[in-house]
Amino acid sequence: MNSSSVPFYGIVESVCAGKMKILLVSDVETKTKVEGELRIIACLSGKIRNNKIRITMGDKVKVNINPRNLQKASKDNGWISGTGTVVFREK
């Protein structure tokens, strides 16, 4: 994990060509719920891609997001595009 990234848990809403729309649910470290409906468009990390782990709609995933882009989200109606990386899929 990059020291400047913030981990979140989210639920995958849709998957299309390696990009996925994720609804953020809670912060990983503090376990606090995300206020409002914050959605991101994220891509897969290299280890998930190399190990051919399949992620489908409804999966709970851990996403790393750059904190600078979280500040921009409030201005853009809650959407953060292309800034998240899926690093873990819950079973």
N, C-alpha and C positions, 0 to 999 in steps of 0.2 A: 504494500500500500504506500502510496506517495504521502509524504508528510504534510503536504498542503491540501490533500483531499479530505472530504467529509463523507463517512459511510452512512448510507440509509438503507432501510428495507423497503421494498416495493412489490407491487403485484403487476405482472405483465398483462397489458390490455390487448396488444396486437403485435404480430411479428411479420416483418416484410424485408426480405433480402438482407438479413443480418442486422437490420435496425429494428428497434422495438420501442413501443410506447409503454411507459411504466408509470403507474400511479404510486407516488411515494406514500408510505404508510407511517413509518416511525424512524426516529434517529437510532442508530445502532448503539452508541455509547450511553446515552442518557435514557433510552427507551421511551422518550416522549413522542406523542403522536404529532404528526405534521398538521398544522392548522390549515384549514381550507383544502382545496383539491389542487395539489402541486403535481404536475406531470412533466416527465422528461422524455426525450428521445435519446436512447442510449445504444451503444454498440457492445459487442462481446470482447472480453479480454483475450489476450493471446493464448493463455493456458486453456480456456474454455473452448476456443476455436480449434487448437491443436489436438485436444482430446476428444473432439467431436461430441461434446455434451449438447444434447438437444434441449432447447427451452421453448415451451409452448405457452399458450394463453392460460392465465390463471396461476402460473408458477410464482412462488415467492422467491425473490432474488435480492442479493445484496449489491448495491450500486455505489461506486465512489464518484463524488461530484466535486468539482473545483468550487471553493467557497465564494470566489469572485463572481461566478455565474449564478449562485443562489441569490445574490443581491439584485441582479438584473431580472430575476424571475418575477418579482412583485410588479415590475413595470410592464411586463409582457403578458398579462392575463394568466399568470401561473405556468406558462410553458417555458421549459429550458430545452433548447435543441442542440443535439450533438455534443453535449458536455459530459455525459455520464458514461461509465464503463461498468458493465456487469461483471462482477468478480466471483460470485458464488450463487449456486442454485440450491434452495432447500429441497429436501426429499419429501 
